[in-house]
Amino acid sequence: MQEIFSLKNIVIYVIVINLIGFFIMWLDKRKAKKGSWRIPEKTLFIIIALGGGIGAIAGMYTFRHKTQKIAFVIGFPLITILEILLVIYFVYMKLR
């Protein structure tokens, strides 16, 4: 039986969650322009916390969405950097 946390599965997860992050920023911007129901900010931060920071940041600046809100301009990169540092730490600890 294949290990669920294989490198291949982790890479697939990271790609998918970042595509979701990018897509959700596009979708929220589209909904904002139409004046319809919006994606809650809490949901956007959950996507970031699940590893979708790079995609969401790319979407934020590509679609110029939430770029005036300090919580997003600082929060998204901060969470993403902390996650990257955490991954580096665990990889380093495993290699020791």
HELIX and SHEET records of a PDB file:
HELIX    1   1 LEU A    7  LYS A   34  1                                  28    
HELIX    2   2 GLU A   41  ILE A   47  1                                   7    
HELIX    3   3 ILE A   48  GLY A   52  3                                   5    
HELIX    4   4 GLY A   53  THR A   62  1                                  10    
HELIX    5   5 ILE A   70  LEU A   95  1                                  26    
END                                                                             
